[in-house]
Amino acid sequence: MDKLSTELDHNADDTAPRWQRRPEDRPTEILDAALLLFSEQGFARTKLEEVAKKAGVSKGTVYLYFESKDALFQAIVRKYVTEALLQLREIVRQHTGTSESLLRHVMELIWTSMRNEGKARLSRLVHSELANFPDLARFYFAEVVIPSREMVSEILTRGIQNGEFAPVNPDLVGRTICVTLLQWASNQRYLKQFDSMHFSDDEVFAGVSDLLLRGLKTGAVRAQRD
């Protein structure tokens, strides 16, 4: 049983004195319980009563903080992804070094973030079920996908303009970088155990980041020669 499951099972223990639990902790406990259940049995099948039981609260308490299951999902996204993206944007804004060092640093932070248990569960949920919920899909796209792409594209554009990177399409390459990291992170978490020739997480990131950056730099050298 993973750490998140263990923590949630502990929170759901009805024998724990309720007075020991602070009200300000309840929203986080509810969100963690919801994410665990959504990822294990699906968004559509999970009922708010089950989320309440897993979090160790009443159904009324869930409604006190979240008006619907959709609101729960949106709050999960903001907790696990939106806050992290805002921090990344600030790093990009304040960076004064090379575009290459910034891109490598941002890629490493994204990679590390994707290996987080909560984010991995959210990613799995999004790619397995969100197409059946268009409103939530649009919310996730606007809240996560577009800001991520724009951030990486901004770094690439900066590198192209100062001659560090080849004159590529920054939007296309930005998407490629994000999708590549996401796919590898998913494979490492869910499929590595079945692969007799698997690589460590550090090996994967080093290889993928070096390949992407080398391609951008090599293209820049050719463009300068032409």
C-alpha positions in Angstrom: 0.0 0.0 0.0 1.4 3.4 -1.0 2.1 6.3 1.4 -1.0 8.2 0.2 -3.3 5.2 0.8 -1.8 4.6 4.2 -2.3 8.2 5.2 -5.9 8.2 4.0 -6.7 4.9 5.7 -5.4 6.4 8.9 -7.5 9.6 8.4 -10.6 7.4 7.8 -10.2 5.6 11.1 -13.4 6.2 13.0 -11.7 5.3 16.3 -9.5 8.4 16.1 -10.8 11.2 18.4 -12.4 13.8 16.2 -11.3 16.6 18.5 -7.7 15.8 17.5 -8.3 16.8 13.9 -8.2 20.5 13.1 -10.9 21.9 10.8 -8.4 23.6 8.6 -7.0 20.1 7.7 -10.3 18.8 6.4 -10.3 20.2 2.9 -6.9 18.6 2.2 -8.0 15.3 3.7 -11.1 15.4 1.5 -9.1 16.2 -1.6 -6.6 13.4 -1.0 -9.3 10.9 -0.4 -11.1 12.0 -3.5 -8.0 11.7 -5.7 -7.2 8.3 -4.3 -10.7 7.0 -5.0 -11.0 8.7 -8.4 -7.7 7.1 -9.6 -8.6 3.7 -8.2 -12.2 3.3 -9.2 -12.8 6.1 -11.7 -14.3 9.5 -11.5 -17.8 8.4 -12.7 -18.1 5.5 -10.3 -16.9 7.3 -7.2 -19.7 8.7 -5.0 -19.3 11.6 -2.6 -20.4 9.3 0.3 -17.3 7.2 -0.4 -15.1 10.2 -0.4 -16.5 11.3 2.9 -16.0 7.8 4.4 -12.4 7.6 3.1 -11.7 11.1 4.6 -13.3 10.2 7.9 -15.9 13.0 7.7 -19.7 13.1 7.0 -21.1 13.7 3.6 -22.4 17.1 4.8 -18.9 18.1 5.7 -17.8 17.4 2.1 -20.6 19.6 0.8 -19.5 22.3 3.3 -16.2 22.7 1.4 -17.1 21.4 -2.1 -20.5 21.9 -3.8 -20.1 19.0 -6.2 -17.8 16.2 -7.5 -16.7 18.5 -10.3 -15.7 21.1 -7.8 -13.7 18.5 -6.0 -11.8 17.6 -9.2 -11.1 21.3 -9.9 -9.8 21.8 -6.4 -7.5 18.7 -6.8 -6.0 20.2 -10.0 -5.4 23.5 -8.3 -3.8 21.9 -5.3 -1.5 19.5 -7.2 -0.7 21.4 -10.4 -1.8 25.0 -10.6 0.2 26.1 -7.5 3.3 24.3 -8.8 2.9 26.0 -12.3 2.7 29.4 -10.7 6.0 28.7 -8.9 7.6 27.6 -12.1 6.4 30.7 -13.9 8.1 32.8 -11.2 11.4 30.9 -11.7 11.2 31.6 -15.4 10.5 35.3 -14.9 13.4 35.8 -12.5 16.0 33.7 -14.4 19.0 35.7 -15.7 21.2 32.9 -17.0 21.2 31.1 -20.3 18.1 29.7 -21.9 19.7 26.2 -22.0 20.2 26.2 -18.2 16.7 27.5 -17.6 15.1 24.9 -19.9 17.1 22.1 -18.3 16.1 23.3 -14.8 12.4 23.6 -15.7 12.4 20.2 -17.3 14.0 18.7 -14.2 11.4 20.4 -12.0 8.6 19.1 -14.2 10.0 15.6 -14.2 10.4 15.6 -10.4 6.9 16.9 -10.0 5.4 14.2 -12.3 7.0 11.6 -10.1 5.0 12.8 -7.1 2.3 10.2 -6.1 -0.6 12.7 -6.2 0.3 14.1 -9.6 0.8 10.7 -11.0 -2.6 9.6 -9.9 -4.1 12.8 -11.3 -2.4 12.3 -14.7 -3.6 8.8 -14.9 -7.2 9.9 -14.1 -7.0 12.6 -16.7 -5.8 10.4 -19.5 -8.1 7.5 -18.8 -11.4 9.2 -18.1 -11.5 12.9 -18.6 -12.6 12.7 -22.3 -16.0 11.6 -21.0 -16.4 14.8 -19.1 -15.9 17.7 -21.6 -16.4 20.5 -19.1 -13.7 19.1 -16.8 -11.5 18.4 -19.8 -11.7 22.0 -20.9 -11.0 23.2 -17.4 -7.9 21.0 -17.1 -6.7 22.1 -20.6 -7.0 25.7 -19.6 -5.6 25.3 -16.1 -2.7 22.9 -16.9 -2.0 22.1 -20.5 -2.0 25.6 -22.0 0.1 27.3 -19.3 2.7 24.5 -19.4 3.0 24.7 -23.1 3.2 28.5 -23.1 5.9 28.4 -20.4 8.2 26.0 -22.3 7.5 27.8 -25.5 8.5 31.1 -23.9 11.9 29.6 -22.9 12.5 28.2 -26.4 11.6 31.5 -28.0 14.1 33.3 -25.7 16.8 30.8 -26.7 16.0 31.1 -30.4 16.2 34.9 -30.3 19.6 34.9 -28.5 21.0 32.3 -30.9 21.3 29.4 -28.4 18.6 27.2 -30.0 17.8 26.4 -33.6 15.0 28.4 -35.3 12.3 25.7 -34.5 8.6 26.1 -34.0 8.6 26.9 -30.3 4.9 25.9 -29.8 5.4 22.5 -31.5 8.7 21.7 -29.7 7.3 22.9 -26.4 4.5 20.5 -26.7 6.9 17.7 -27.7 9.0 18.3 -24.6 5.9 18.3 -22.3 4.4 15.2 -23.8 7.8 13.3 -23.8 8.3 14.0 -20.1 4.7 13.1 -19.3 4.8 9.8 -21.3 8.2 8.7 -19.8 7.0 9.6 -16.2 3.9 7.5 -16.8 5.9 4.6 -18.2 8.3 4.7 -15.3 5.6 4.6 -12.7 3.2 2.1 -14.1 5.1 -0.1 -16.6 8.8 -0.2 -15.4 8.1 -3.2 -13.2 7.2 -5.3 -16.3 10.2 -4.2 -18.3 13.2 -6.5 -17.9 15.5 -3.8 -19.5 14.2 -0.7 -17.6 16.1 2.4 -16.7 16.2 4.3 -13.5 14.3 7.6 -13.3 17.6 9.5 -13.2 18.9 7.7 -16.3 15.7 8.5 -18.2 15.7 12.2 -17.4 19.4 12.5 -18.2 19.0 10.7 -21.5 15.8 12.5 -22.6 17.0 16.0 -21.5 20.4 15.6 -23.2 18.8 14.4 -26.4 16.3 17.3 -26.6 18.8 20.0 -25.7 21.5 18.6 -28.0 19.1 18.7 -30.9 18.2 22.3 -30.2 21.8 23.3 -29.9 23.0 21.4 -32.9 20.3 23.0 -35.0 21.5 26.4 -33.8 25.1 25.7 -34.9 23.9 24.7 -38.4 21.7 27.8 -38.7 24.6 30.0 -37.8 26.8 28.4 -40.4 24.2 28.8 -43.1 
